[in-house]
Amino acid sequence: MFYRFLIISILSLLILIGCEEDSASSKEESSTTATNEPVNIVPVEALEIKEKIVEQKFPTSGVLIPNNSVDIVAEVSGKVISVSKELGDYLGANQTLAIIDDIIPESQFKQAEAQVLSTKSNLSIAEANLKSDKVLFENGDISELEYNNSQLALKNAESQYLSAAAALSAAKKSYDDTRIKSPISGFVSRKNIDFGSMVSMGTVVYRIVDLSNLKVKLSVPQEIINRVKLGGKAVIDISALNGNLHEGVVKRISPQADETTGGFSIEVLVNNKDMKIKAGMTAKVELYLSKENQVLAIPEYALVSKDEENYVYKINSDVAELVKVELGESIGENIIVESGLTAGDKIVIVGMKNLGIKTKINIEKLY
């Protein structure tokens, strides 16, 4: 009986010890699990905010026209005896396009040249006579009347020479007018003259266009005209050239609004180095508008809206915290920040949907 009691007591003690070890093991495992639980770190992309001049694009459209063009009119009447330039031809400044009958003007021009030579010779003789008579008069060999007559002869010779020179200038002008010339370099875009035809004074016979530079005339609303500056950039998209983009520059700005539309007229100059742009092509134009002062601006997609308020995720060390911001004007894809951020702050721009009020982050890319 005693041995049975002893065996039962020993078995009970062993069972009790085993239960306590299991309980301790369970507590240890629970403690280990709680200690090793991983912290959720969200990967994001971030932007460092800097003060900058923010540009906005204003879309509009217009027609490309030559920066320089001229309608050439006939300055004399007569028959066309020569045509040297046809439609589409290129010519330099002062190059002859056509000639109107010049027989009579050429004859008058040559006569005027001869008259100038004659009067110039007479003037030389009169100058020599006066010089000689002055010596004779000073020596008492001729009278004062004879000396005065010599002076008068010189003045008369000078007058005849000046009159002949004026006649030569007029004759040269009449002769030159038989040569139809362009004051600018460019291409013949209109031709209203043919060999053998008769033209009248004042008739438009050619139009010459300079395509080295073209311009687009645009109308800009009053609200943004003060943000359009001389020398400002523009991008020109010409559909006829398969969407090839060209750079333009604002060259002229009207100081007065149009009375009908209320818009301000501006001209954007486009360089045409390869001569692929033709006058009359339509173009889409994007004007770059600038703020005069540097501002803090962030992309609109970085904003988080909550309870009709605007927030961003500002990064402090490795934590992204939701902070409220006050916003100003929207400019293109950017929006000006009035308060809540300062230059040098970093904000989350990709990965906001995975963040809470305060979330530990890993910056994968910083712009």
C-alpha positions as CSV (number, residue, x, y, z in Angstrom):
1,M,0.0,0.0,0.0
2,F,2.8,2.3,0.9
3,Y,4.6,1.7,-2.5
4,R,1.4,2.3,-4.4
5,F,1.0,5.7,-2.8
6,L,4.6,6.6,-3.5
7,I,4.3,5.7,-7.2
8,I,1.1,7.9,-7.6
9,S,2.8,10.8,-5.8
10,I,5.9,10.6,-8.1
11,L,3.7,10.4,-11.3
12,S,1.7,13.5,-10.1
13,L,4.8,15.4,-9.5
14,L,6.2,14.6,-13.0
15,I,2.9,15.7,-14.6
16,L,2.9,19.0,-12.7
17,I,6.5,19.7,-13.8
18,G,5.7,19.0,-17.5
19,C,2.7,21.3,-17.4
20,E,4.8,24.2,-16.0
21,E,7.5,23.6,-18.7
22,D,4.8,23.7,-21.5
23,S,3.4,26.9,-20.0
24,A,6.9,28.6,-19.9
25,S,7.6,27.4,-23.4
26,S,4.3,28.8,-24.7
27,K,5.0,32.2,-23.0
28,E,8.5,32.3,-24.5
29,E,7.2,31.5,-28.0
30,S,4.5,34.2,-27.6
31,S,7.1,36.7,-26.5
32,T,9.4,35.9,-29.4
33,T,6.6,36.2,-31.9
34,A,5.6,39.7,-30.6
35,T,9.2,40.9,-30.7
36,N,10.0,39.7,-34.3
37,E,6.8,40.9,-35.9
38,P,8.0,43.0,-39.1
39,V,7.2,46.8,-39.5
40,N,5.4,47.7,-42.7
41,I,7.6,50.1,-44.7
42,V,6.0,51.6,-47.8
43,P,8.1,52.3,-51.0
44,V,7.4,55.8,-52.5
45,E,8.8,58.3,-55.0
46,A,9.4,61.8,-53.7
47,L,10.0,65.4,-55.0
48,E,12.2,68.0,-53.4
49,I,10.5,71.4,-53.6
50,K,12.4,74.3,-55.0
51,E,11.6,77.9,-55.8
52,K,11.3,78.4,-59.6
53,I,9.6,80.4,-62.3
54,V,6.6,78.4,-63.4
55,E,5.6,78.3,-67.0
56,Q,2.1,77.7,-68.4
57,K,1.2,76.9,-72.0
58,F,-1.6,78.8,-73.6
59,P,-3.0,76.9,-76.7
60,T,-4.2,78.9,-79.7
61,S,-3.9,78.7,-83.5
62,G,-3.2,80.8,-86.6
63,V,-2.0,81.0,-90.2
64,L,1.7,81.3,-91.1
65,I,2.5,84.3,-93.2
66,P,5.8,85.7,-94.5
67,N,7.6,88.0,-92.2
68,N,8.5,90.1,-95.2
69,S,6.5,90.4,-98.5
70,V,6.2,93.0,-101.1
71,D,3.8,93.7,-104.0
72,I,5.8,95.1,-106.9
73,V,4.1,97.6,-109.2
74,A,5.1,98.9,-112.6
75,E,6.4,102.5,-112.4
76,V,6.2,103.1,-116.1
77,S,3.8,102.1,-118.9
78,G,4.9,100.1,-121.9
79,K,5.4,96.7,-123.5
80,V,7.2,93.9,-121.7
81,I,10.3,92.9,-123.6
82,S,11.9,90.5,-121.2
83,V,10.7,88.2,-118.3
84,S,13.5,86.5,-116.3
85,K,11.6,85.2,-113.2
86,E,8.6,82.9,-113.1
87,L,6.3,81.7,-110.4
88,G,8.2,80.0,-107.6
89,D,11.6,81.3,-108.6
90,Y,14.0,82.6,-106.0
91,L,15.8,85.9,-106.5
92,G,18.1,88.2,-104.5
93,A,17.4,91.8,-103.5
94,N,17.5,94.3,-106.5
95,Q,17.6,91.4,-109.0
96,T,15.8,92.1,-112.3
97,L,12.5,90.3,-112.7
98,A,11.4,91.8,-116.1
99,I,12.1,94.7,-118.4
100,I,9.6,97.1,-120.0
101,D,10.4,98.7,-123.4
102,D,13.4,101.0,-122.6
103,I,14.4,102.4,-126.0
104,I,13.3,106.0,-125.3
105,P,14.2,106.1,-121.6
106,E,17.7,104.7,-122.5
107,S,18.2,107.3,-125.2
108,Q,17.1,110.1,-122.8
109,F,19.5,108.7,-120.2
110,K,22.4,108.7,-122.6
111,Q,21.6,112.3,-123.7
112,A,21.5,113.4,-120.1
113,E,24.9,111.8,-119.4
114,A,26.4,113.7,-122.4
115,Q,24.9,116.9,-121.2
116,V,26.5,116.4,-117.8
117,L,29.9,115.8,-119.4
118,S,29.5,119.0,-121.5
119,T,28.5,121.2,-118.6
120,K,31.2,119.7,-116.4
121,S,33.8,120.6,-119.1
122,N,32.4,124.2,-119.3
123,L,32.6,124.4,-115.5
124,S,36.3,123.4,-115.5
125,I,37.0,126.1,-118.2
126,A,35.2,128.8,-116.2
127,E,37.1,127.8,-113.0
128,A,40.4,128.1,-115.0
129,N,39.5,131.5,-116.5
130,L,38.6,132.9,-113.1
131,K,41.8,131.8,-111.7
132,S,43.7,133.4,-114.5
133,D,41.7,136.6,-114.4
134,K,42.2,137.0,-110.7
135,V,46.0,137.2,-111.2
136,L,45.5,139.7,-114.1
137,F,43.2,141.8,-112.0
138,E,45.5,141.9,-109.1
139,N,48.3,143.0,-111.4
140,G,46.1,145.6,-113.0
141,D,46.1,144.0,-116.4
142,I,42.3,143.8,-116.6
143,S,39.5,145.9,-115.3
144,E,37.2,145.1,-112.4
145,L,34.3,144.7,-114.8
146,E,36.1,142.0,-116.7
147,Y,37.0,140.2,-113.5
148,N,33.4,140.4,-112.3
149,N,32.2,138.9,-115.7
150,S,34.6,136.0,-115.1
151,Q,33.1,135.3,-111.7
152,L,29.6,135.5,-113.2
153,A,30.6,133.0,-116.0
154,L,31.8,130.6,-113.3
155,K,28.4,130.8,-111.5
156,N,26.6,130.3,-114.7
157,A,28.7,127.2,-115.5
158,E,28.0,125.8,-112.0
159,S,24.2,126.4,-112.5
160,Q,24.2,124.6,-115.9
161,Y,26.2,121.7,-114.4
162,L,23.7,121.3,-111.5
163,S,20.8,121.4,-113.9
164,A,22.3,118.8,-116.1
165,A,23.0,116.6,-113.1
166,A,19.4,116.9,-112.0
167,A,18.2,116.0,-115.5
168,L,20.6,113.0,-115.5
169,S,19.1,111.8,-112.2
170,A,15.6,112.0,-113.6
171,A,16.6,110.3,-116.8
172,K,18.3,107.5,-114.8
173,K,15.2,107.1,-112.7
174,S,13.0,106.7,-115.8
175,Y,15.4,104.2,-117.3
176,D,15.7,102.2,-114.0
177,D,11.9,102.1,-113.8
178,T,11.9,100.0,-116.9
179,R,13.7,97.3,-114.9
180,I,11.2,95.6,-112.5
181,K,13.2,94.7,-109.4
182,S,12.5,93.5,-105.9
183,P,13.8,95.3,-102.8
184,I,13.9,92.0,-100.9
185,S,15.2,88.5,-101.4
186,G,12.6,85.8,-101.7
187,F,10.3,83.7,-103.9
188,V,7.9,84.8,-106.6
189,S,4.5,84.0,-105.2
190,R,2.4,86.0,-107.7
191,K,3.1,86.8,-111.3
192,N,0.8,89.1,-113.4
193,I,3.1,89.8,-116.3
194,D,4.0,88.0,-119.5
195,F,6.4,88.6,-122.3
196,G,4.9,90.9,-124.9
197,S,2.0,92.1,-122.8
198,M,1.3,95.8,-122.1
199,V,1.4,97.1,-118.6
200,S,0.2,100.4,-117.1
201,M,1.9,102.4,-114.4
202,G,0.7,101.3,-111.0
203,T,-0.2,97.8,-112.0
204,V,0.9,95.0,-109.5
205,V,3.1,92.7,-111.6
206,Y,4.8,90.5,-109.0
207,R,4.6,89.6,-105.3
208,I,7.8,88.5,-103.6
209,V,7.7,86.6,-100.2
210,D,10.7,86.1,-97.9
211,L,10.2,82.6,-96.4
212,S,13.4,82.5,-94.3
213,N,11.2,83.6,-91.4
214,L,7.5,83.4,-91.1
215,K,5.1,84.7,-88.5
216,V,1.8,83.8,-86.9
217,K,-0.5,86.6,-85.8
218,L,-2.5,85.6,-82.7
219,S,-5.1,87.2,-80.4
220,V,-4.4,86.9,-76.7
221,P,-7.0,87.5,-74.0
222,Q,-6.6,90.4,-71.6
223,E,-6.3,88.1,-68.6
224,I,-2.9,86.7,-69.7
225,I,-1.4,89.5,-71.9
226,N,0.8,90.7,-69.1
227,R,2.4,87.3,-68.9
228,V,3.3,87.3,-72.6
229,K,6.8,88.8,-73.0
230,L,8.9,89.9,-76.0
231,G,11.3,87.0,-76.7
232,G,9.0,84.6,-75.0
233,K,9.0,81.0,-76.3
234,A,6.3,79.3,-78.4
235,V,6.0,75.8,-79.9
236,I,4.5,75.6,-83.4
237,D,2.8,72.4,-84.6
238,I,2.1,72.4,-88.3
239,S,-0.2,69.5,-89.3
240,A,0.8,69.7,-93.0
241,L,4.3,68.8,-92.0
242,N,3.2,65.6,-90.2
243,G,3.4,67.2,-86.7
244,N,7.0,68.4,-86.9
245,L,7.4,70.9,-84.1
246,H,9.1,74.3,-84.6
247,E,10.3,76.8,-82.1
248,G,8.9,80.3,-82.2
249,V,9.7,83.6,-80.5
250,V,7.3,86.4,-79.6
251,K,8.5,89.4,-81.6
252,R,5.7,92.0,-81.4
253,I,3.0,92.8,-78.9
254,S,0.3,95.3,-79.6
255,P,-0.1,97.9,-76.8
256,Q,-3.8,98.3,-77.5
257,A,-6.7,95.7,-77.5
258,D,-8.8,95.1,-80.5
259,E,-12.0,97.2,-80.2
260,T,-14.2,94.3,-81.4
261,T,-12.7,91.2,-79.7
262,G,-11.0,92.8,-76.7
263,G,-7.9,90.6,-77.4
264,F,-4.4,91.8,-77.9
265,S,-2.6,91.1,-81.1
266,I,0.8,89.5,-81.0
267,E,3.2,88.1,-83.6
268,V,5.3,85.0,-83.2
269,L,8.3,84.6,-85.5
270,V,9.3,81.1,-86.8
271,N,12.6,80.3,-88.3
272,N,12.3,78.4,-91.6
273,K,15.9,77.1,-92.1
274,D,15.0,74.1,-94.2
275,M,12.3,76.1,-96.2
276,K,9.7,73.4,-95.6
277,I,7.2,75.7,-94.2
278,K,5.0,77.4,-96.8
279,A,3.1,80.6,-96.4
280,G,-0.6,80.0,-95.6
281,M,-0.1,76.8,-93.7
282,T,-2.2,76.6,-90.5
283,A,-0.5,76.0,-87.2
284,K,-1.3,75.1,-83.6
285,V,0.6,77.3,-81.3
286,E,1.4,76.9,-77.6
287,L,2.6,80.1,-75.9
288,Y,4.7,79.8,-72.8
289,L,3.5,82.2,-70.1
290,S,5.8,83.0,-67.2
291,K,5.4,84.2,-63.6
292,E,7.8,87.1,-63.1
293,N,8.8,86.0,-59.6
294,Q,10.0,82.6,-58.4
295,V,7.3,80.6,-56.5
296,L,6.9,77.3,-54.7
297,A,4.9,75.0,-56.9
298,I,4.0,71.3,-56.8
299,P,2.4,68.9,-59.3
300,E,-1.4,68.7,-58.8
301,Y,-1.2,64.9,-58.6
302,A,0.8,65.2,-55.3
303,L,-2.3,66.6,-53.5
304,V,-4.6,64.5,-51.2
305,S,-8.1,65.8,-50.7
306,K,-9.8,65.2,-47.3
307,D,-12.8,66.9,-45.8
308,E,-12.7,69.5,-48.6
309,E,-9.1,70.4,-47.5
310,N,-5.9,70.0,-49.4
311,Y,-3.0,67.9,-48.0
312,V,0.4,66.5,-49.0
313,Y,2.6,63.9,-47.5
314,K,5.6,65.7,-46.2
315,I,8.7,63.6,-45.5
316,N,10.5,63.9,-42.2
317,S,13.5,61.6,-42.1
318,D,11.9,58.2,-43.0
319,V,8.3,59.0,-42.1
320,A,5.6,60.5,-44.4
321,E,3.2,62.7,-42.5
322,L,-0.1,64.1,-43.9
323,V,0.1,68.0,-43.6
324,K,-2.4,70.6,-44.7
325,V,-1.4,73.2,-47.4
326,E,-2.9,76.4,-48.6
327,L,-2.9,76.7,-52.4
328,G,-2.8,79.5,-54.9
329,E,-3.1,79.7,-58.7
330,S,-3.0,76.6,-61.0
331,I,-0.5,76.9,-63.8
332,G,-0.6,74.0,-66.2
333,E,0.1,70.8,-64.3
334,N,1.5,72.7,-61.3
335,I,-0.2,74.6,-58.5
336,I,1.3,77.3,-56.4
337,V,1.7,76.6,-52.6
338,E,1.0,79.6,-50.5
339,S,1.7,78.0,-47.1
340,G,2.4,74.7,-45.4
341,L,5.6,74.0,-47.2
342,T,9.0,75.6,-47.7
343,A,11.8,75.3,-50.2
344,G,13.8,72.2,-49.6
345,D,10.9,70.1,-48.2
346,K,10.4,66.7,-49.7
347,I,6.9,65.4,-50.5
348,V,5.5,62.1,-51.7
349,I,4.4,62.1,-55.3
350,V,3.9,58.4,-56.0
351,G,2.5,55.8,-53.5
352,M,0.2,58.1,-51.5
353,K,-2.7,55.6,-51.5
354,N,-0.7,53.2,-49.3
355,L,0.0,55.8,-46.6
356,G,-1.8,56.6,-43.4
357,I,-1.6,59.7,-41.2
358,K,2.0,58.9,-40.4
359,T,3.8,56.1,-42.2
360,K,7.3,54.8,-42.3
361,I,8.6,54.9,-45.9
362,N,11.5,54.1,-48.2
363,I,12.2,56.6,-50.9
364,E,12.9,54.7,-54.0
365,K,13.4,57.7,-56.3
366,L,13.9,61.4,-55.5
367,Y,13.2,64.0,-58.1
